[in-house]
């Protein structure tokens, strides 16, 4: 993605919240907007809690997707920390620590609906134990928690370990703390908060090799089981504002805009539950178990050593996924969000956007005749001499895999395919080779 300009605070109406505070994304994917006035009526499902991602994306035709340029900055996954810098009309101006952006030392900036975040202390304690809030000091972290990282493009979380108990569809790369499994048949959040060394060991329903794992899930700020009600200003030019609490569970939430109400149906598998569970279940086959994460601050080098072939193998899982401007999830990606997400999955934090990925990351420049699978290849205006506007991943044999543009899907093509051949602007290697 070639972002037109970094997100800004907007007008003088902004009000700081005091010292910056950490909160966590409590919806499957939180979209980060340029400012609170950018969402359109068609975007309201993406602003809800829980976010109606499938509903939103299915309503976007090609022109509506192209119109996201200048509206969306990036996206953040369930459980990821953000730094809240200020709040306005129910929205939070945030920085995303895991997404580096030149000129923004705290991470990628933008606005997220405040009702899609949580400051719940129980979740904060679990997240820190798993390393999801950076690298806590050992005396604060206690016994670290294993994390379950989603390996499918999307997968479901469940209320209980049963295939009929679907609750929330989450993205590739989502990392959630694994809880212990006790005789009571549910994950033990209390054991984690008490610092039990047995918690987080990855023990699954049915034994260590069982089909299900209990994971901790953050709860969004709105009343449990309610989609946040939004009311954009008359004329559609102002920010979407938080209204009163949503309807009772099972009823569709109503969102109003200048031309009348928009009804958001309940989740795909039935009515919304009475409240998002603190403990959910995930299929063991859909995740990778990792030790507690230690995330370096934005802009610092990532220590992981990963072969380029591993990056390429992961990237090929996305073939056929639709392009989405600002997308960094298994529901849709843009060009730089695609390669960012693949690298993050392997523990490599690279800058979020294409130009910084070439010019500001800790990767090594690579000559064209030395390209290896997994290298990032860049393209620029003015015959490759101007500003960088696109990035792909070298796939070997003179080919690349990339997310091209709105209306298209992730594809693998010859590197010289027009118009890319004449716009080639260098390569960068973040993997171990």
C-alpha positions, 0 to 999 in steps of 0.5 A, spaced: 500 500 500 502 506 498 499 511 503 497 518 501 499 521 507 500 519 515 494 519 519 493 525 523 489 528 529 484 532 525 481 538 527 482 542 534 476 538 537 481 533 539 482 532 546 488 528 549 486 522 554 492 524 558 498 519 558 498 514 552 495 508 555 495 501 552 488 497 550 487 491 546 483 490 539 476 486 542 473 484 535 476 479 529 479 485 525 479 492 527 480 497 521 484 503 522 481 509 519 484 516 517 479 520 521 472 519 524 469 522 518 472 517 513 467 511 514 461 511 509 454 508 510 456 502 507 462 501 512 458 501 518 458 493 519 466 494 519 465 499 525 460 494 529 462 490 535 463 484 533 465 487 526 461 484 521 466 483 516 463 478 511 457 483 511 461 489 509 466 486 504 460 482 501 457 489 500 463 493 497 463 493 489 469 494 485 468 502 486 466 502 493 473 498 494 477 503 490 474 509 494 477 506 500 483 509 498 484 515 503 479 512 508 483 506 511 490 506 513 491 499 516 487 494 520 489 490 527 487 483 529 484 481 535 488 481 541 493 486 538 495 492 543 494 499 540 496 505 544 491 510 545 493 517 544 486 521 545 479 520 544 473 524 541 466 522 540 467 515 542 473 514 537 480 513 539 486 515 536 491 510 536 498 508 534 499 500 532 506 498 536 507 492 531 506 496 525 512 501 524 511 507 520 517 513 519 515 519 523 511 515 527 515 512 533 510 509 537 507 505 530 502 506 525 497 512 527 490 512 525 483 512 528 479 506 531 472 506 534 473 506 542 467 500 542 472 495 538 477 496 544 478 493 551 482 495 557 479 490 561 484 488 566 483 481 566 485 480 559 491 485 560 494 480 565 493 474 560 496 478 554 502 480 558 503 473 560 503 471 553 507 477 551 502 480 547 503 487 550 510 487 548 516 484 553 514 485 560 519 484 565 520 477 568 517 479 575 511 482 572 510 476 567 510 470 571 510 464 568 509 465 560 503 463 556 503 459 550 499 462 544 495 459 539 496 463 532 491 462 527 494 458 520 488 458 516 486 464 512 480 464 517 478 460 522 472 460 528 472 460 535 467 456 539 463 457 545 465 450 547 468 444 544 463 442 539 462 444 532 455 447 533 458 452 537 461 457 533 462 464 535 467 468 532 470 468 525 478 470 526 483 471 521 490 468 519 495 471 524 491 472 530 495 470 537 491 468 543 493 465 549 492 458 551 489 456 557 489 450 562 484 445 561 481 442 567 476 437 570 471 442 569 471 442 562 473 449 560 479 453 560 481 456 567 482 463 566 482 464 574 488 459 574 492 464 569 490 470 573 493 466 579 499 465 576 499 457 576 505 454 573 500 449 570 496 454 566 498 455 558 501 449 557 497 447 551 493 441 554 487 440 550 480 437 550 481 430 549 488 430 551 495 433 549 493 431 542 486 433 542 482 436 537 480 443 541 484 448 545 481 453 550 484 460 549 483 467 552 479 472 548 478 480 549 471 482 551 469 489 547 467 495 551 460 495 549 455 491 553 456 484 552 452 481 546 451 488 543 453 491 536 455 498 538 450 503 535 452 508 530 450 515 528 454 519 523 452 526 523 447 529 518 449 529 511 454 523 512 460 528 513 461 528 520 464 522 525 460 516 526 458 517 534 457 512 539 449 512 541 446 508 546 447 501 548 445 496 542 439 491 542 437 485 546 441 479 544 438 476 538 435 482 535 439 486 529 442 492 531 440 499 527 445 504 525 442 510 522 445 515 517 443 521 513 438 517 509 435 512 514 436 506 518 441 500 516 440 494 519 446 489 521 443 482 521 446 477 527 452 473 526 452 468 520 451 462 525 445 465 528 443 470 534 449 474 537 450 471 544 449 474 551 456 476 551 463 474 548 466 469 552 472 470 556 474 463 554 473 460 547 475 454 544 479 453 537 480 447 533 487 444 534 488 443 527 487 451 525 493 454 530 500 453 531 502 453 538 508 458 540 512 460 546 510 467 549 511 472 544 517 478 545 515 483 540 520 489 539 518 496 539 516 499 532 522 500 528 527 495 531 530 489 528 526 483 529 531 477 531 527 471 528 531 467 523 527 465 517 528 462 511 525 465 504 522 459 502 518 458 509 515 466 507 513 463 500 510 457 502 506 461 507 504 467 502 502 462 497 496 460 502 493 467 500 492 465 492 485 467 490 484 472 496 481 478 494 485 485 494 482 490 500 486 497 500 489 497 508 487 490 509 492 486 513 488 480 515 485 473 512 479 477 510 483 481 505 490 484 504 493 490 500 500 489 497 504 491 503 499 488 508 500 482 504 507 481 505 507 484 512 502 479 515 506 473 512 513 476 515 509 477 522 507 470 522 514 468 522 516 473 527 519 478 522 516 485 524 517 489 517 514 496 516 507 496 514 507 500 507 511 499 501 516 505 501 518 504 508 519 496 507 524 498 501 527 504 504 527 504 512 526 497 514 532 492 517 532 488 510 538 487 506 538 490 499 538 485 493 541 485 486 536 483 481 540 477 479 541 475 486 534 474 488 531 468 492 524 466 494 522 470 499 525 477 497 521 483 497 521 486 490 518 493 489 515 498 483 515 505 482 513 510 478 517 514 472 520 507 470 522 505 477 525 512 479 520 515 482 516 514 488 514 506 490 507 504 489 507 497 490 511 491 493 510 483 491 514 477 494 519 473 489 517 466 488 523 464 484 524 462 476 522 470 475 516 470 478 512 474 484 506 473 488 503 479 490 496 483 491 495 487 485 489 492 486 481 492 487 477 488 484 483 483 483 486 477 487 492 475 490 496 472 484 503 469 482 505 472 475 512 473 471 516 479 474 516 482 468 508 482 466 506 489 464 506 494 467 511 491 473 517 490 468 518 497 467 517 499 474 522 495 477 525 499 483 529 494 487 529 488 492 530 487 500 531 481 504 528 480 511 529 473 511 535 469 513 537 466 506 
